[in-house]
């Protein structure tokens, strides 16, 4: 039977997306932290390589990795926290936790500002240009890294556990009502 003779297939209805369990989003957030730590290590290798070997193909490759992460998933991760985690914490009405969220939001701003200063230098290396300042990278990277690591530690030890608790309690209430 020719294809044109086949009866038309009815349009498919879009399937509902898989419901996200509370643990799924935190697994994703935790993975993003591991990726950030890995990329900070790549960034350190890049700066050390530039100091030892100068601009070459390996430096370009390292810089491309750093640029791709901090321009992409690193930024999106902070957006995810602002959307998925922080509102839950603020809704608790706990002054200490709210202060932590304010600090983390300020950290996001500072991380973004630091990255905006570093990015043109990393981009120059990634594109094979000598328009980078090694001294600036050497001075700024430890500050950027310390802010990132301290920020993640606060999230993982205080804020994420509180948000997990809130989400688990909400899920328990929904299960009880249903």
PyMOL commands that set and color helices and strands:
alter all, ss='L'
color gray80, all
select helices_A, chain A and resi 3-5+22-52+57-71+73-84+86-90+95-126+134-177
alter helices_A, ss='H'
color red, helices_A
deselect
rebuild
show_as cartoon
